[in-house]
Every structure is written in structure tokens, then in C-alpha cells.
Amino acid sequence: MTAKPIMIQGTMSGAGKSLLVAGLCRIFAQDGYKVAPFKSQNMALNSFITTEGMEMGRAQVVQAEAAGIEAEVAMNPVLLKPTTDVGSQVIVQGRPLKTMSAVDYYAFKHELKPVIMESYNNLAERFDIIVIEGAGSPAEVNLKQDDIVNMGMAKMVASPVLLAGDIDRGGVFAQLIGTMMLLDPSEQALVKGSIVNKFRGDPEILRPGLTILEERMGVPVVGVVPYMQVDIDDEDSMSDRLSARSRGGVVDIAVVRLPKISNFTDFIALEAAAGVDVRYVAKVSELGKPDLIILPGTKSTLADLKWLRESGLETAILKLAHAGTPIFGICGGYQMLGRSIADPHGVEGGGEMAGMDLLPVNTVFEPEKHTVQSQGTVQTVGGALASLSGTTIAGYEIHMGTTTLENDTPFVFLESDGTTKDDGCAYGNAYGTYVHGFFDEPQATKALIASLLSAKGLDAHAVEAVDMAAYKQEQYDTLARGLRESLDMDLVYRILEEGV
């Protein structure tokens, strides 16, 4: 079996490529095909750990879920996790390779083509269709040499391309026509159609423009996709959810928006719960007096702790903590809540910093990254979140630090890789864990919200937590329906069949 490919490229980052790929994966799966997503190179701080303990971008995990299959690193062979404004950790086939500057990576990336093709061919032998996602824009002329993710990828596997533009940002006709004009003739030949994405209104008013679009680009408009309200995991810091404001819920949860925040998908289950507001705050004036403060994961714990300190947020959080507000830390956020963080091997540049001293733990960074799926049970804990005691949780760990407790106050008892271990710490009203996805289990979300309601003197028995697995499937079906109604799927199948 050799899979037929089709590729979604965009006129810019945030044009909606990931969502379009997820929707097409769902449609092809509904139509009886074995379909897999693929993105040769992903840049994101939201990552996922597979059952084999490999790390990959969450966008392809979402797309695999939409396709009804288990995610695997072959779907995202290269992942870049930014560590600074000009450097990233390079993860190849699920394992960290090295941290490189943008200049060094640009010179190195052509060496990854064999790895990319090995991963793609692995999938192509097992699936009927592969839906490929590009990155950024194929018209970034300064990056076209040795391109491995846009037209370079399309050429490597002879894939037809659908070019998507974002009308919500304005100038969609210039986006699409301008992008086409900047492509080489050989690249233009790969483009078989365009998509106008995120439209609000009646598509008929676009008709004159669509005719011009087809004339100038020389390819048909495959569809005008509406701005769809689907709640699906976001890939990176461009996510709209990071700028969400209060909706007047009874429970107010503030998540600190760290500069290198990672895996903010940890809180989607809380956002979906009725009566709960999840706000992302980046300055003291936004903090207010929430019912719970969460310090999320981060790719740069030391740098983000320094920012937290310099911004005044640390002082504000500590003041609320000492007044009784519960504080919850995940991964890097958990490390920050401790007494010290040491980096003797230079994982994050070296040095040592005092933590926030809310948990009696100390962290030492190590060169080896710990990546594993985990499940377990919350220990008997006290404080404001005592009702979490005994709840079951499941998720995954991604961290390079080892954290030791100064006393016997573990938070969770975990089972992973056939072994058992203690995880995290609970002390007073402060709680920390390394487990991403902690709140995805309805029992954990329900217990947390019940605790917060009880603290406010409200009925804790009226909590309705969302079954995230079922919720996600509903969202994928909603997405697929929207795409079927707005795309010419007969044309999509014809493009897929004819190839290039």
C-alpha cells in the first residue's frame, strides 16, 4: 500500500492549517479510509508524550484523534521547542537531539530530509491517505532554500497542495494571490486549489472576488470555510484562549501566562466545565483575587521564574497564597513553587535560583529528559483542595529535572513503565505535580471545582465535569460537518486521486 497525499499550506501562521487538516482527517476516516496526519517539522511548546515515551507536537496528536488512530512520532518527525527568541531544542523522531540557534538549525535542517522521508514512508506503507500540514507560509523567500516543511515537503512526496488564506485578518485575496505569485513555476504547479478560511457572513457576497481569485491563481476555490466555534486543542502561543477574559462564572481560576508557557492544553477541561472561568494573566493588574492560581508548565523554568519575580507577580501570588488562596503548579510551575532550582549541567544556561518557597522541595536539572505516560491516584492531602484526595488521574510527564521532597508530603502515587513512584508535593494550600493532563479525568476536575465551590460556601454537589474524551469526539464531528458543508469534497477527492 502506498498512501495518497494531500497537503494543506497556509498564507501565514495561524491561517487555520491545523484545524483544516484535523477536519479532513475526520472526514476521510468517516468515509472509510485509513488516514494519518503528517507534519515534517513543527515548532510549538505544546507537546505530547506517546505510549512509547516519545515527544511530538500536539497538533498531530489532535489530528490523529480526529482520524480515530493513536498518535505516533512518525506523524511529526521534527519538533522545535523554542528556548529563547533565537534558539530551540531540536527533537528528532521523539528524542531530543540538541539545542540550536536559528542560524545553526537553518544550516543543519537539510540533513533531516532522510529522517523525514523515513517517517513519511513508514506511514505511507500503512495508510490509504496522508493529510500533510505545512508551516508558516511557502512564500517566505528567505527560507525556501532547503525547505523541508512546505513546498519542499510537497515535492519530496509529490503531493497536491490546497492553499488556505485567513479572511478574518483581512486581505485574503492579496494573501492568496500574492503567495501564488511568489512561488516558483514548479511550486505553482503543485497548488491545485485555494481555501478561504474563517469567514463570517454570507459566502455569496464573496462571489465576485472568488471569480477573480480563480482567474489570477489559475486554480479553483475549493471552498469558503466559516469561522467555526469548535473547542479543539491549540498548538501554540497564538491561541485565542490565552487572551480569554472572564465570562462571569462562579469559579475564577487564574493561570499565569509565562513567557515560555507550555502545554496550556492542560486546562481545557477546566475551561469546559460549567460555571468556571479560566483566565490567563501576565501582569499584577490582571491577577485580582481568584479562587485558584495555577503556575503552568514552561520550556524555560529559570528564565520564567526570573520574569515572574521582576514583573511583581511572584510577590502578588505569595501575598494571596499566605492569605489562603490555593496555588497549583504543573511541571515547571511545580518546580518554581519549591525552595530551590539548580542547573549544574547548563540545561537552561546554568546557575541556581531560590524558588517561591511554598513547597518543601528542591529541583536539580539533569541532561536527560524524562518523558513517559503516567496514571495514578492522589494521596490523602489537606488544605483547600483536600477533596482531590483519592481521585484518579492520567497524563504524561515531560521534564529534565529531578525534584526531591524535604519531608514525606507526596501529592500523587503514580504508575508508569510498570513501576510505581511518588510524584509532586502537597503542603498547606500549595500543590505541585509533574503530570500534564492532570485535569483531563472528570473525577479530578469535579473534585477540584467542588473544593473551590465549598470554599465559597456554594453547593459543591452541583458540579458537572466534562468527559474530555467524549467532548473531543463531539468537537471533531462538529468540525467535519462544517467542512463538508463548506468545501467541495468531490473536488477534494478528485485532487487527491489525480495527484500532481
C-alpha positions in Angstrom: 0.0 0.0 0.0 1.2 3.5 -0.9 -0.9 6.3 0.6 -2.2 9.1 -1.5 -1.1 12.5 0.0 -2.8 15.8 0.1 -1.3 18.9 1.7 -2.7 22.0 3.4 -0.4 25.0 3.3 -1.3 28.5 4.5 -0.6 32.1 3.6 0.7 32.7 7.1 1.0 31.2 10.6 -2.4 31.0 12.2 -4.3 30.7 8.9 -6.1 27.6 10.3 -4.0 24.8 8.7 -4.0 22.5 11.7 -7.8 22.7 12.0 -8.3 22.1 8.3 -6.1 19.0 8.5 -7.9 17.7 11.6 -11.2 18.2 9.8 -10.1 16.4 6.6 -8.7 13.5 8.7 -12.1 13.1 10.3 -14.0 13.3 7.0 -11.7 10.7 5.3 -12.0 8.4 8.4 -15.8 8.8 8.3 -15.7 7.8 4.7 -14.0 4.6 5.5 -10.3 5.4 4.7 -7.3 4.7 6.8 -5.9 8.2 7.2 -3.0 9.7 9.1 -1.8 13.3 9.6 1.8 14.3 8.9 3.9 17.5 9.6 7.6 17.2 8.9 8.6 20.0 11.2 6.6 21.5 14.0 7.5 24.5 16.2 5.5 24.6 19.4 5.8 24.5 23.1 2.7 22.3 23.4 3.9 18.8 23.1 2.7 15.3 23.9 4.3 12.0 25.1 3.3 8.8 23.2 2.8 5.4 24.8 6.4 4.7 23.9 7.6 7.7 25.8 8.4 9.8 22.6 7.7 13.5 22.3 5.8 15.1 19.5 3.7 18.2 18.7 0.1 18.3 20.0 -1.3 19.4 16.6 -0.6 16.0 15.1 -2.0 14.3 18.2 -5.2 16.2 17.7 -5.3 15.2 14.0 -4.6 11.6 14.9 -7.5 11.6 17.4 -9.7 13.1 14.7 -8.7 10.3 12.4 -9.5 7.7 15.1 -5.9 6.4 15.4 -3.2 6.5 18.1 -0.6 9.3 17.7 2.9 8.2 16.9 6.1 10.2 16.3 6.3 9.3 12.6 3.5 11.9 12.2 5.8 14.6 13.4 9.5 13.6 13.0 10.9 17.0 13.8 9.7 19.2 16.7 11.3 22.5 17.6 10.7 23.8 21.1 11.8 27.4 21.5 14.1 28.0 24.4 14.9 31.7 23.6 13.9 34.1 20.9 16.7 32.8 18.6 17.1 29.2 19.7 15.2 25.9 20.1 15.6 22.4 21.4 15.5 20.1 18.4 13.6 16.9 18.9 14.0 14.3 16.2 11.8 11.2 16.0 10.6 11.8 19.6 14.0 12.3 21.2 16.0 15.5 22.0 18.9 15.9 19.6 20.4 19.2 20.8 19.6 22.9 21.4 20.5 25.0 18.4 20.4 28.7 17.3 18.1 29.6 14.4 21.2 30.2 12.2 22.7 26.8 13.1 19.5 25.0 12.6 18.9 26.6 9.2 22.3 25.3 8.0 21.6 21.9 9.6 18.0 21.1 8.6 18.7 19.7 5.2 20.4 16.8 7.0 17.0 15.9 8.4 15.4 15.0 5.0 16.2 11.3 5.2 14.7 11.1 8.7 11.6 12.9 7.4 11.2 10.6 4.5 11.7 7.5 6.7 8.9 8.7 8.9 6.6 9.5 6.0 7.3 6.3 4.2 6.6 4.4 7.4 3.1 5.9 7.4 2.6 5.6 3.6 3.0 1.8 3.8 0.2 1.5 6.4 -2.4 4.1 5.4 -4.6 5.0 2.4 -4.4 8.8 2.8 -1.9 11.1 4.4 -3.0 14.7 5.1 0.1 16.8 5.3 0.3 20.2 7.2 2.7 22.9 6.2 4.1 25.6 8.5 4.0 29.3 8.2 3.9 30.3 4.6 5.5 28.8 1.5 6.2 32.3 0.2 8.9 33.1 2.9 11.5 33.5 0.2 14.4 33.8 2.7 13.6 30.3 4.0 12.9 28.5 0.7 16.3 27.0 0.3 16.4 23.5 1.7 12.7 23.8 2.7 11.5 20.7 4.5 8.0 21.6 5.6 6.2 23.5 2.8 6.8 23.2 -1.0 10.0 21.3 -0.3 7.9 18.6 1.5 5.3 18.6 -1.2 7.9 18.0 -3.8 9.6 15.2 -1.8 6.3 13.2 -1.8 4.7 14.6 -4.9 1.7 15.9 -3.0 -1.0 18.2 -4.4 -1.4 21.4 -2.3 -4.5 23.3 -1.1 -3.5 26.8 -0.1 -5.6 28.4 2.7 -5.9 32.1 3.5 -7.3 33.7 6.6 -10.1 36.2 5.7 -10.7 37.1 9.4 -7.4 39.0 9.4 -8.3 40.8 6.2 -6.7 41.0 2.8 -7.3 37.3 2.0 -7.3 37.9 -1.8 -3.9 39.6 -1.6 -2.7 36.8 0.7 -3.6 34.0 -1.7 -2.7 35.7 -5.0 0.5 37.2 -3.5 1.6 33.9 -2.2 1.0 32.2 -5.5 3.0 34.9 -7.3 6.0 34.4 -5.1 6.1 30.6 -5.8 8.4 29.2 -8.5 6.6 27.7 -11.5 7.4 24.2 -10.2 5.8 25.1 -6.9 2.8 26.8 -8.5 2.1 23.5 -10.4 1.6 21.7 -7.1 -1.1 24.1 -6.0 -4.5 22.6 -7.0 -6.9 24.7 -5.2 -7.4 27.5 -2.6 -9.5 27.8 0.6 -10.8 31.0 2.1 -10.9 30.2 5.8 -12.6 31.8 8.9 -15.3 33.7 7.0 -18.1 35.4 8.9 -21.2 36.1 6.8 -22.9 35.1 3.6 -20.4 33.5 1.1 -22.4 34.9 -1.8 -21.0 38.4 -1.1 -17.6 37.0 -1.9 -18.6 35.6 -5.3 -17.1 38.4 -7.4 -13.8 38.2 -5.5 -13.7 34.4 -5.8 -14.0 34.6 -9.5 -11.0 37.0 -9.7 -9.2 34.7 -7.3 -9.6 31.7 -9.6 -8.6 33.8 -12.6 -5.4 35.2 -11.0 -4.4 31.9 -9.3 -5.4 29.6 -12.1 -6.9 27.1 -9.7 -10.4 26.6 -8.3 -11.6 27.8 -4.9 -12.3 24.6 -3.1 -14.5 26.3 -0.5 -15.2 29.2 1.8 -15.0 27.8 5.4 -16.9 29.7 8.1 -15.4 30.8 11.4 -16.3 27.7 13.4 -16.7 27.7 17.2 -15.0 24.3 17.8 -13.1 23.7 21.0 -10.0 21.8 19.9 -6.5 21.8 21.4 -4.5 24.7 20.2 -0.9 24.4 19.0 1.0 27.4 20.3 1.0 30.8 21.9 -1.1 32.3 19.1 -4.1 30.6 20.7 -7.1 32.8 21.2 -7.8 31.1 24.6 -4.7 32.8 26.1 -6.5 36.2 25.7 -9.8 35.0 27.0 -11.5 37.1 29.7 -14.0 36.4 32.4 -17.4 35.1 31.4 -19.0 35.7 34.8 -18.5 32.2 36.1 -18.9 31.3 39.8 -15.4 29.9 40.0 -12.4 32.1 38.9 -9.1 30.4 38.0 -6.1 32.4 37.1 -3.4 30.7 35.0 -0.1 32.7 34.9 0.8 33.3 31.3 4.5 32.7 31.5 6.7 33.9 28.6 7.6 30.3 27.6 4.3 28.7 28.7 3.9 25.2 27.5 1.1 22.6 27.5 -1.6 25.1 28.3 -3.9 22.4 26.9 -3.8 21.1 30.5 -6.6 23.5 31.4 -9.1 22.9 28.6 -11.1 20.5 30.8 -11.4 23.3 33.4 -12.5 25.8 30.7 -15.2 23.4 29.5 -16.7 22.9 33.0 -19.9 24.8 33.6 -19.6 27.9 35.7 -15.8 28.0 35.6 -13.7 30.9 34.2 -10.1 30.2 33.3 -8.1 33.5 32.8 -4.5 33.8 31.6 -2.8 36.6 33.4 0.6 38.3 32.6 0.7 41.2 35.0 -0.3 42.1 38.5 -3.2 44.3 37.4 -4.8 41.3 35.8 -4.5 38.9 38.7 -7.3 40.1 41.0 -8.4 37.7 43.7 -9.0 34.4 42.0 -10.2 31.2 43.7 -7.2 29.3 42.4 -3.9 30.3 40.9 -2.1 27.9 38.5 1.5 28.0 37.5 1.7 26.1 34.3 4.5 24.3 32.5 7.3 26.2 30.8 10.2 25.4 28.5 12.4 27.8 30.5 11.8 27.5 34.2 14.7 29.7 35.4 14.0 32.5 32.9 10.3 32.4 33.6 10.8 32.4 37.3 13.1 35.5 36.9 10.3 37.1 34.9 7.7 36.2 37.5 9.9 37.9 40.1 10.7 41.0 38.1 7.1 41.5 37.0 5.9 41.7 40.6 3.6 38.7 40.0 5.6 36.5 42.4 5.0 38.9 45.3 1.3 39.2 44.4 0.9 35.5 44.3 2.7 34.9 47.6 0.5 37.5 49.2 -2.6 35.7 48.1 -1.1 32.3 49.0 -0.4 33.4 52.6 -4.0 34.7 52.8 -5.3 31.3 51.9 -5.6 31.2 48.1 -4.7 27.7 46.8 -1.8 27.6 44.4 -1.3 24.7 41.9 1.9 24.1 39.9 2.4 21.8 37.0 5.9 20.7 35.8 7.9 23.9 35.6 5.3 25.6 37.7 5.7 22.9 40.3 9.5 23.4 40.3 9.0 27.2 40.8 6.9 26.6 43.9 9.8 24.8 45.6 12.7 26.1 47.7 15.5 26.0 45.1 16.2 25.1 41.4 19.8 24.2 40.4 21.1 23.8 36.9 24.6 22.3 37.4 24.8 20.9 33.8 23.7 24.0 32.0 20.4 22.6 30.8 19.0 26.1 30.9 22.2 28.0 30.9 23.4 27.1 34.4 23.2 28.7 37.8 20.8 28.3 40.8 17.8 30.3 41.9 15.7 30.3 45.0 12.1 29.2 44.4 8.9 30.6 45.8 9.2 28.5 49.0 5.6 27.4 49.0 6.6 23.7 48.8 9.4 21.9 50.7 11.1 20.6 47.6 14.3 21.2 45.7 14.9 20.6 42.0 18.1 19.8 40.1 18.1 19.9 36.3 19.6 16.9 34.5 20.7 16.5 30.9 18.3 13.6 30.3 14.7 14.4 29.6 12.1 12.4 31.4 9.2 11.5 29.0 6.6 9.0 30.0 2.8 8.4 30.2 1.6 8.1 33.7 -1.5 7.3 35.7 -2.1 7.2 39.4 -4.1 8.3 42.5 -3.9 11.5 44.5 -2.7 10.8 48.1 -4.6 12.0 51.2 -3.9 15.7 51.2 -5.1 18.6 53.3 -5.7 22.2 52.7 -8.1 23.9 50.3 -8.0 21.1 47.8 -8.4 18.2 50.2 -11.3 16.8 48.2 -8.8 15.8 45.5 -7.7 13.0 47.9 -8.3 9.6 46.3 -9.0 10.8 42.8 -7.5 9.0 39.8 -5.5 10.9 37.2 -3.8 10.1 34.0 -1.4 12.1 31.8 2.2 12.4 30.8 5.5 13.8 32.0 8.0 16.0 30.1 10.8 17.4 32.3 14.5 17.5 32.7 14.6 18.0 36.5 14.6 15.7 39.5 12.7 17.1 42.5 13.3 15.8 46.0 11.0 16.3 49.0 12.3 17.5 52.3 9.6 15.7 54.1 7.0 13.0 53.4 4.4 15.0 51.6 3.9 13.5 48.1 0.9 14.6 46.2 0.3 11.7 43.8 1.2 8.0 43.7 2.0 7.1 40.1 2.3 4.0 38.0 4.3 4.2 34.8 6.6 1.9 32.8 5.5 -1.0 35.1 6.9 0.8 38.2 5.4 2.9 41.0 6.6 6.1 42.4 5.6 9.2 44.4 5.1 12.4 42.4 4.7 16.0 43.4 4.1 17.6 46.7 1.2 19.0 48.8 1.9 21.4 51.6 -0.7 23.7 53.2 -2.6 25.2 50.3 0.1 24.6 47.7 0.1 21.6 45.4 2.5 20.6 42.7 2.8 17.7 40.2 4.8 16.8 37.1 1.7 15.3 35.4 0.4 17.1 32.4 -3.3 16.3 31.7 -4.0 16.1 35.4 -7.5 17.6 35.0 -8.5 15.6 31.9 -10.0 12.9 34.1 -13.5 14.1 35.0 -13.1 12.9 38.6 -10.1 15.2 39.2 -11.8 18.2 37.6 -15.0 17.6 39.6 -13.1 17.3 42.9 -11.1 20.4 42.2 -14.2 22.6 41.4 -16.1 21.1 44.3 -13.3 22.2 46.7 -13.4 25.8 45.2 -17.2 26.0 45.5 -17.2 24.7 49.1 -14.6 27.4 50.0 -17.1 30.0 48.7 -20.0 28.5 50.6 -21.7 27.2 47.5 -23.2 23.8 46.7 -20.3 21.5 45.8 -22.7 18.7 44.7 -23.9 20.6 41.6 -20.6 20.2 39.8 -20.7 18.9 36.3 -17.3 17.9 34.9 -16.8 17.2 31.2 -15.7 13.8 29.9 -12.8 15.1 27.8 -12.5 12.1 25.6 -16.2 12.2 24.6 -16.1 16.0 24.4 -13.2 15.9 21.9 -15.0 13.4 19.7 -18.1 15.7 19.5 -15.9 18.6 18.5 -14.2 16.6 15.7 -17.6 15.6 14.4 -18.7 19.3 14.5 -15.6 20.3 12.6 -16.1 17.6 10.0 -19.8 18.7 9.5 -18.7 22.3 9.0 -16.1 21.3 6.4 -18.4 19.0 4.5 -20.9 21.9 4.2 -18.3 24.4 3.0 -15.8 22.5 1.0 -16.4 20.9 -2.4 -15.5 17.4 -1.2 -16.0 15.9 -4.7 -13.3 18.3 -5.9 -11.0 17.4 -2.9 -11.3 13.7 -3.7 -10.6 14.4 -7.4 -7.5 16.4 -6.5 -6.4 13.6 -4.1 -6.9 10.9 -6.8 -5.2 12.8 -9.6 -2.3 13.9 -7.5 0.3 16.1 -9.3 
